[in-house]
Amino acid sequence: MSPECELLRRCIPTSKGRPPLRSLNVLVTGAGGGMCQGINLRLAEPGHTIICVDLDAERSEAAAGAVRSAGGKAYAFAVDVTEPDRIKRLHRDIHEKVGGVQAIVNAVGVLDRKMLLDLDVKSFARVLNINLTGPFAVIREFAQDLLDEDWGRIVNISSIAGTTGYPYPSYAASKAGLSNLTRSLLVDFWGTGITVNSVCPGVVDTQMVIQEVRDQVPDKVPTARIVTPEEIGALIAFLLTDEARSINGADLLIDGGATSVFRLFDPRQA
């Protein structure tokens, strides 16, 4: 075998050479939301324990129950991520019932469909508090768990709205901030086995998406289809593996190509 072929053989991953999958305790905020229904189940497939955190106790328990019904392990906690004291209590409760946390998926988020002149400062601040400050507070509280193990995964669910702009400024600003928070945290975890990434969905098949937007997808998205929560879950599941250890500080678009043609194609002029 030539030296070039030998080098290529070593670079191609094989099941024998891949690091074993870790069984993780994965904290998922906003776990009762429509997108997380697919994410939770997908993350449970490799044997991860899903810690479902949601503001609403019934939604949190329903999310954990769905994972258990599928044969996975899950716990439910009702927490408002905008309350730092409650997050501290959550940290203690998780350690008592589950153990440490090795991965954090921040999927908590709200969308306020108000444009500039209809959006007051209080409403703007509320969206930023939930979508940006909440994830920061969760990461800040659980960061030491990851640092103690010198390994961990943080995945923030951002949005293409934080990349391209969006008619609803509070949502766009919060998601742009979340993506930049992701990149900024790399310094804090420098030289560790901890990675921090953002997943930026486009139009996702959830109840949050109004029918008018669904109708526009075939003309505005090159794949001509809506992204499913399960597809987002599959991307996150990969980011939690050791094979994704060199993906760090990335905004990973999962939008069917929408942002690639955003400024090039206007269906109204087609």
NUVEXPA-492179 format. One record per residue (C-alpha): chain; x, y, z; residue in one letter; residue number from 1. Coordinates in pm, whole numbers. Layout:
<recs>
@cadena=A x=X y=Y z=Z residuo=A num=NUM
...
</recs>
This chain:
<recs>
@cadena=A x=0 y=0 z=0 residuo=M num=1
@cadena=A x=137 y=343 z=-95 residuo=S num=2
@cadena=A x=202 y=604 z=177 residuo=P num=3
@cadena=A x=-82 y=813 z=36 residuo=E num=4
@cadena=A x=-332 y=525 z=55 residuo=C num=5
@cadena=A x=-217 y=439 z=407 residuo=E num=6
@cadena=A x=-273 y=797 z=519 residuo=L num=7
@cadena=A x=-618 y=800 z=360 residuo=L num=8
@cadena=A x=-706 y=472 z=530 residuo=R num=9
@cadena=A x=-618 y=616 z=868 residuo=R num=10
@cadena=A x=-825 y=929 z=808 residuo=C num=11
@cadena=A x=-1144 y=753 z=706 residuo=I num=12
@cadena=A x=-1352 y=686 z=1021 residuo=P num=13
@cadena=A x=-1457 y=329 z=1084 residuo=T num=14
@cadena=A x=-1686 y=188 z=1348 residuo=S num=15
@cadena=A x=-1387 y=12 z=1503 residuo=K num=16
@cadena=A x=-1186 y=333 z=1529 residuo=G num=17
@cadena=A x=-1463 y=559 z=1651 residuo=R num=18
@cadena=A x=-1474 y=658 z=2016 residuo=P num=19
@cadena=A x=-1750 y=484 z=2211 residuo=P num=20
@cadena=A x=-2075 y=674 z=2257 residuo=L num=21
@cadena=A x=-2104 y=832 z=2598 residuo=R num=22
@cadena=A x=-2423 y=796 z=2800 residuo=S num=23
@cadena=A x=-2497 y=1152 z=2905 residuo=L num=24
@cadena=A x=-2730 y=1340 z=3134 residuo=N num=25
@cadena=A x=-2869 y=1600 z=2893 residuo=V num=26
@cadena=A x=-3043 y=1906 z=3031 residuo=L num=27
@cadena=A x=-3300 y=2039 z=2782 residuo=V num=28
@cadena=A x=-3465 y=2374 z=2853 residuo=T num=29
@cadena=A x=-3797 y=2450 z=2689 residuo=G num=30
@cadena=A x=-3840 y=2074 z=2671 residuo=A num=31
@cadena=A x=-4218 y=2090 z=2650 residuo=G num=32
@cadena=A x=-4220 y=2288 z=2326 residuo=G num=33
@cadena=A x=-4318 y=2145 z=1990 residuo=G num=34
@cadena=A x=-3966 y=2140 z=1851 residuo=M num=35
@cadena=A x=-3837 y=1953 z=2154 residuo=C num=36
@cadena=A x=-4084 y=1669 z=2111 residuo=Q num=37
@cadena=A x=-3865 y=1545 z=1830 residuo=G num=38
@cadena=A x=-3538 y=1655 z=1989 residuo=I num=39
@cadena=A x=-3600 y=1477 z=2319 residuo=N num=40
@cadena=A x=-3685 y=1145 z=2156 residuo=L num=41
@cadena=A x=-3388 y=1162 z=1919 residuo=R num=42
@cadena=A x=-3144 y=1240 z=2199 residuo=L num=43
@cadena=A x=-3276 y=952 z=2407 residuo=A num=44
@cadena=A x=-3201 y=697 z=2132 residuo=E num=45
@cadena=A x=-2827 y=658 z=2212 residuo=P num=46
@cadena=A x=-2914 y=598 z=2578 residuo=G num=47
@cadena=A x=-2887 y=954 z=2707 residuo=H num=48
@cadena=A x=-3095 y=1053 z=3008 residuo=T num=49
@cadena=A x=-3311 y=1354 z=2920 residuo=I num=50
@cadena=A x=-3369 y=1613 z=3192 residuo=I num=51
@cadena=A x=-3681 y=1794 z=3073 residuo=C num=52
@cadena=A x=-3707 y=2150 z=3202 residuo=V num=53
@cadena=A x=-4003 y=2369 z=3118 residuo=D num=54
@cadena=A x=-4193 y=2657 z=3274 residuo=L num=55
@cadena=A x=-4512 y=2451 z=3272 residuo=D num=56
@cadena=A x=-4506 y=2145 z=3498 residuo=A num=57
@cadena=A x=-4759 y=1952 z=3288 residuo=E num=58
@cadena=A x=-4567 y=2011 z=2966 residuo=R num=59
@cadena=A x=-4242 y=1911 z=3131 residuo=S num=60
@cadena=A x=-4389 y=1588 z=3265 residuo=E num=61
@cadena=A x=-4554 y=1515 z=2928 residuo=A num=62
@cadena=A x=-4218 y=1556 z=2756 residuo=A num=63
@cadena=A x=-4047 y=1322 z=3002 residuo=A num=64
@cadena=A x=-4336 y=1078 z=2976 residuo=G num=65
@cadena=A x=-4302 y=1062 z=2598 residuo=A num=66
@cadena=A x=-3934 y=971 z=2634 residuo=V num=67
@cadena=A x=-4014 y=701 z=2889 residuo=R num=68
@cadena=A x=-4292 y=561 z=2669 residuo=S num=69
@cadena=A x=-4037 y=524 z=2390 residuo=A num=70
@cadena=A x=-3810 y=325 z=2622 residuo=G num=71
@cadena=A x=-3580 y=608 z=2728 residuo=G num=72
@cadena=A x=-3488 y=762 z=3062 residuo=K num=73
@cadena=A x=-3617 y=1106 z=3153 residuo=A num=74
@cadena=A x=-3685 y=1336 z=3447 residuo=Y num=75
@cadena=A x=-3917 y=1637 z=3461 residuo=A num=76
@cadena=A x=-3861 y=1972 z=3634 residuo=F num=77
@cadena=A x=-4076 y=2287 z=3623 residuo=A num=78
@cadena=A x=-3852 y=2594 z=3620 residuo=V num=79
@cadena=A x=-3868 y=2956 z=3507 residuo=D num=80
@cadena=A x=-3524 y=3017 z=3354 residuo=V num=81
@cadena=A x=-3562 y=3391 z=3415 residuo=T num=82
@cadena=A x=-3538 y=3333 z=3791 residuo=E num=83
@cadena=A x=-3173 y=3276 z=3897 residuo=P num=84
@cadena=A x=-3265 y=3145 z=4241 residuo=D num=85
@cadena=A x=-3488 y=2883 z=4086 residuo=R num=86
@cadena=A x=-3208 y=2775 z=3854 residuo=I num=87
@cadena=A x=-2981 y=2728 z=4154 residuo=K num=88
@cadena=A x=-3247 y=2509 z=4315 residuo=R num=89
@cadena=A x=-3280 y=2315 z=3989 residuo=L num=90
@cadena=A x=-2906 y=2249 z=3996 residuo=H num=91
@cadena=A x=-2932 y=2106 z=4346 residuo=R num=92
@cadena=A x=-3241 y=1899 z=4262 residuo=D num=93
@cadena=A x=-3079 y=1748 z=3953 residuo=I num=94
@cadena=A x=-2769 y=1649 z=4146 residuo=H num=95
@cadena=A x=-2984 y=1481 z=4409 residuo=E num=96
@cadena=A x=-3207 y=1292 z=4166 residuo=K num=97
@cadena=A x=-2996 y=1240 z=3854 residuo=V num=98
@cadena=A x=-2634 y=1330 z=3918 residuo=G num=99
@cadena=A x=-2417 y=1572 z=3724 residuo=G num=100
@cadena=A x=-2497 y=1717 z=3383 residuo=V num=101
@cadena=A x=-2269 y=1653 z=3085 residuo=Q num=102
@cadena=A x=-2467 y=1833 z=2814 residuo=A num=103
@cadena=A x=-2696 y=2135 z=2794 residuo=I num=104
@cadena=A x=-2944 y=2201 z=2514 residuo=V num=105
@cadena=A x=-3100 y=2546 z=2544 residuo=N num=106
@cadena=A x=-3422 y=2528 z=2345 residuo=A num=107
@cadena=A x=-3623 y=2768 z=2561 residuo=V num=108
@cadena=A x=-3768 y=3055 z=2361 residuo=G num=109
@cadena=A x=-4069 y=3271 z=2282 residuo=V num=110
@cadena=A x=-4174 y=3461 z=1972 residuo=L num=111
@cadena=A x=-4352 y=3795 z=2007 residuo=D num=112
@cadena=A x=-4509 y=3878 z=1670 residuo=R num=113
@cadena=A x=-4486 y=4255 z=1707 residuo=K num=114
@cadena=A x=-4307 y=4493 z=1476 residuo=M num=115
@cadena=A x=-4130 y=4807 z=1595 residuo=L num=116
@cadena=A x=-4417 y=5048 z=1649 residuo=L num=117
@cadena=A x=-4632 y=4785 z=1821 residuo=D num=118
@cadena=A x=-4351 y=4662 z=2045 residuo=L num=119
@cadena=A x=-4296 y=4840 z=2376 residuo=D num=120
@cadena=A x=-3973 y=4829 z=2576 residuo=V num=121
@cadena=A x=-4119 y=4598 z=2840 residuo=K num=122
@cadena=A x=-4219 y=4337 z=2581 residuo=S num=123
@cadena=A x=-3881 y=4365 z=2409 residuo=F num=124
@cadena=A x=-3701 y=4308 z=2740 residuo=A num=125
@cadena=A x=-3922 y=4009 z=2822 residuo=R num=126
@cadena=A x=-3824 y=3827 z=2501 residuo=V num=127
@cadena=A x=-3453 y=3895 z=2557 residuo=L num=128
@cadena=A x=-3484 y=3781 z=2917 residuo=N num=129
@cadena=A x=-3630 y=3445 z=2816 residuo=I num=130
@cadena=A x=-3441 y=3380 z=2492 residuo=N num=131
@cadena=A x=-3097 y=3513 z=2585 residuo=L num=132
@cadena=A x=-3055 y=3580 z=2956 residuo=T num=133
@cadena=A x=-3228 y=3252 z=3045 residuo=G num=134
@cadena=A x=-2986 y=3032 z=2848 residuo=P num=135
@cadena=A x=-2692 y=3232 z=2985 residuo=F num=136
@cadena=A x=-2811 y=3178 z=3342 residuo=A num=137
@cadena=A x=-2850 y=2802 z=3286 residuo=V num=138
@cadena=A x=-2504 y=2770 z=3131 residuo=I num=139
@cadena=A x=-2353 y=2981 z=3410 residuo=R num=140
@cadena=A x=-2509 y=2763 z=3679 residuo=E num=141
@cadena=A x=-2413 y=2428 z=3528 residuo=F num=142
@cadena=A x=-2075 y=2521 z=3379 residuo=A num=143
@cadena=A x=-1882 y=2384 z=3674 residuo=Q num=144
@cadena=A x=-2036 y=2039 z=3618 residuo=D num=145
@cadena=A x=-1878 y=2030 z=3273 residuo=L num=146
@cadena=A x=-1550 y=2179 z=3391 residuo=L num=147
@cadena=A x=-1521 y=1920 z=3668 residuo=D num=148
@cadena=A x=-1530 y=1646 z=3405 residuo=E num=149
@cadena=A x=-1316 y=1841 z=3156 residuo=D num=150
@cadena=A x=-1571 y=1738 z=2895 residuo=W num=151
@cadena=A x=-1913 y=1859 z=2794 residuo=G num=152
@cadena=A x=-2146 y=1982 z=2524 residuo=R num=153
@cadena=A x=-2350 y=2300 z=2508 residuo=I num=154
@cadena=A x=-2594 y=2350 z=2222 residuo=V num=155
@cadena=A x=-2802 y=2666 z=2196 residuo=N num=156
@cadena=A x=-3104 y=2668 z=1968 residuo=I num=157
@cadena=A x=-3071 y=2998 z=1785 residuo=S num=158
@cadena=A x=-3240 y=3081 z=1454 residuo=S num=159
@cadena=A x=-3173 y=3206 z=1105 residuo=I num=160
@cadena=A x=-3363 y=3514 z=1228 residuo=A num=161
@cadena=A x=-3048 y=3604 z=1418 residuo=G num=162
@cadena=A x=-2844 y=3581 z=1099 residuo=T num=163
@cadena=A x=-3061 y=3745 z=835 residuo=T num=164
@cadena=A x=-3279 y=3979 z=1038 residuo=G num=165
@cadena=A x=-3650 y=3930 z=1092 residuo=Y num=166
@cadena=A x=-3969 y=4138 z=1097 residuo=P num=167
@cadena=A x=-4003 y=4087 z=1474 residuo=Y num=168
@cadena=A x=-3705 y=4272 z=1627 residuo=P num=169
@cadena=A x=-3722 y=4129 z=1978 residuo=S num=170
@cadena=A x=-3692 y=3772 z=1850 residuo=Y num=171
@cadena=A x=-3420 y=3857 z=1597 residuo=A num=172
@cadena=A x=-3214 y=4047 z=1851 residuo=A num=173
@cadena=A x=-3242 y=3771 z=2110 residuo=S num=174
@cadena=A x=-3130 y=3503 z=1864 residuo=K num=175
@cadena=A x=-2842 y=3711 z=1730 residuo=A num=176
@cadena=A x=-2733 y=3761 z=2088 residuo=G num=177
@cadena=A x=-2758 y=3390 z=2161 residuo=L num=178
@cadena=A x=-2539 y=3305 z=1863 residuo=S num=179
@cadena=A x=-2277 y=3557 z=1970 residuo=N num=180
@cadena=A x=-2295 y=3434 z=2330 residuo=L num=181
@cadena=A x=-2212 y=3091 z=2191 residuo=T num=182
@cadena=A x=-1897 y=3219 z=2023 residuo=R num=183
@cadena=A x=-1797 y=3428 z=2324 residuo=S num=184
@cadena=A x=-1808 y=3135 z=2567 residuo=L num=185
@cadena=A x=-1529 y=2954 z=2385 residuo=L num=186
@cadena=A x=-1271 y=3151 z=2580 residuo=V num=187
@cadena=A x=-1413 y=3029 z=2911 residuo=D num=188
@cadena=A x=-1377 y=2666 z=2802 residuo=F num=189
@cadena=A x=-1043 y=2702 z=2622 residuo=W num=190
@cadena=A x=-833 y=2386 z=2637 residuo=G num=191
@cadena=A x=-1109 y=2170 z=2783 residuo=T num=192
@cadena=A x=-1315 y=1898 z=2620 residuo=G num=193
@cadena=A x=-1617 y=2130 z=2625 residuo=I num=194
@cadena=A x=-1767 y=2260 z=2301 residuo=T num=195
@cadena=A x=-2031 y=2527 z=2252 residuo=V num=196
@cadena=A x=-2236 y=2552 z=1933 residuo=N num=197
@cadena=A x=-2556 y=2705 z=1802 residuo=S num=198
@cadena=A x=-2811 y=2528 z=1587 residuo=V num=199
@cadena=A x=-3001 y=2775 z=1369 residuo=C num=200
@cadena=A x=-3323 y=2632 z=1228 residuo=P num=201
@cadena=A x=-3526 y=2786 z=950 residuo=G num=202
@cadena=A x=-3897 y=2708 z=923 residuo=V num=203
@cadena=A x=-3966 y=2413 z=1153 residuo=V num=204
@cadena=A x=-4277 y=2197 z=1158 residuo=D num=205
@cadena=A x=-4424 y=2314 z=1490 residuo=T num=206
@cadena=A x=-4744 y=2487 z=1600 residuo=Q num=207
@cadena=A x=-4550 y=2814 z=1626 residuo=M num=208
@cadena=A x=-4535 y=2835 z=1246 residuo=V num=209
@cadena=A x=-4846 y=2998 z=1104 residuo=I num=210
@cadena=A x=-5007 y=2864 z=789 residuo=Q num=211
@cadena=A x=-4914 y=3169 z=584 residuo=E num=212
@cadena=A x=-4545 y=3092 z=641 residuo=V num=213
@cadena=A x=-4595 y=2723 z=564 residuo=R num=214
@cadena=A x=-4751 y=2815 z=231 residuo=D num=215
@cadena=A x=-4443 y=3018 z=134 residuo=Q num=216
@cadena=A x=-4189 y=2742 z=202 residuo=V num=217
@cadena=A x=-4194 y=2574 z=-143 residuo=P num=218
@cadena=A x=-4108 y=2905 z=-313 residuo=D num=219
@cadena=A x=-3854 y=3033 z=-59 residuo=K num=220
@cadena=A x=-3667 y=2720 z=52 residuo=V num=221
@cadena=A x=-3460 y=2529 z=-208 residuo=P num=222
@cadena=A x=-3551 y=2194 z=-56 residuo=T num=223
@cadena=A x=-3919 y=2299 z=-84 residuo=A num=224
@cadena=A x=-4000 y=2144 z=253 residuo=R num=225
@cadena=A x=-4023 y=2232 z=620 residuo=I num=226
@cadena=A x=-3750 y=2116 z=858 residuo=V num=227
@cadena=A x=-3871 y=1857 z=1108 residuo=T num=228
@cadena=A x=-3791 y=1857 z=1482 residuo=P num=229
@cadena=A x=-3641 y=1510 z=1439 residuo=E num=230
@cadena=A x=-3386 y=1648 z=1191 residuo=E num=231
@cadena=A x=-3283 y=1911 z=1442 residuo=I num=232
@cadena=A x=-3258 y=1640 z=1706 residuo=G num=233
@cadena=A x=-3031 y=1433 z=1481 residuo=A num=234
@cadena=A x=-2794 y=1727 z=1434 residuo=L num=235
@cadena=A x=-2782 y=1790 z=1809 residuo=I num=236
@cadena=A x=-2728 y=1419 z=1875 residuo=A num=237
@cadena=A x=-2418 y=1430 z=1656 residuo=F num=238
@cadena=A x=-2287 y=1741 z=1832 residuo=L num=239
@cadena=A x=-2302 y=1552 z=2162 residuo=L num=240
@cadena=A x=-2062 y=1284 z=2038 residuo=T num=241
@cadena=A x=-1684 y=1273 z=2061 residuo=D num=242
@cadena=A x=-1670 y=1271 z=1681 residuo=E num=243
@cadena=A x=-1796 y=1630 z=1687 residuo=A num=244
@cadena=A x=-1519 y=1748 z=1920 residuo=R num=245
@cadena=A x=-1370 y=1982 z=1658 residuo=S num=246
@cadena=A x=-1701 y=2156 z=1586 residuo=I num=247
@cadena=A x=-1686 y=2450 z=1822 residuo=N num=248
@cadena=A x=-1828 y=2802 z=1815 residuo=G num=249
@cadena=A x=-2028 y=2726 z=1503 residuo=A num=250
@cadena=A x=-2367 y=2854 z=1389 residuo=D num=251
@cadena=A x=-2499 y=2544 z=1217 residuo=L num=252
@cadena=A x=-2777 y=2632 z=976 residuo=L num=253
@cadena=A x=-3051 y=2374 z=925 residuo=I num=254
@cadena=A x=-3284 y=2565 z=698 residuo=D num=255
@cadena=A x=-3309 y=2377 z=369 residuo=G num=256
@cadena=A x=-3085 y=2639 z=206 residuo=G num=257
@cadena=A x=-3317 y=2931 z=279 residuo=A num=258
@cadena=A x=-3048 y=3175 z=392 residuo=T num=259
@cadena=A x=-2825 y=3088 z=95 residuo=S num=260
@cadena=A x=-3078 y=3233 z=-148 residuo=V num=261
@cadena=A x=-3234 y=3487 z=88 residuo=F num=262
@cadena=A x=-3107 y=3790 z=-101 residuo=R num=263
@cadena=A x=-3104 y=3633 z=-445 residuo=L num=264
@cadena=A x=-3458 y=3509 z=-489 residuo=F num=265
@cadena=A x=-3787 y=3689 z=-439 residuo=D num=266
@cadena=A x=-4085 y=3474 z=-540 residuo=P num=267
@cadena=A x=-4294 y=3789 z=-589 residuo=R num=268
@cadena=A x=-4075 y=3873 z=-889 residuo=Q num=269
@cadena=A x=-4060 y=3520 z=-1030 residuo=A num=270
</recs>
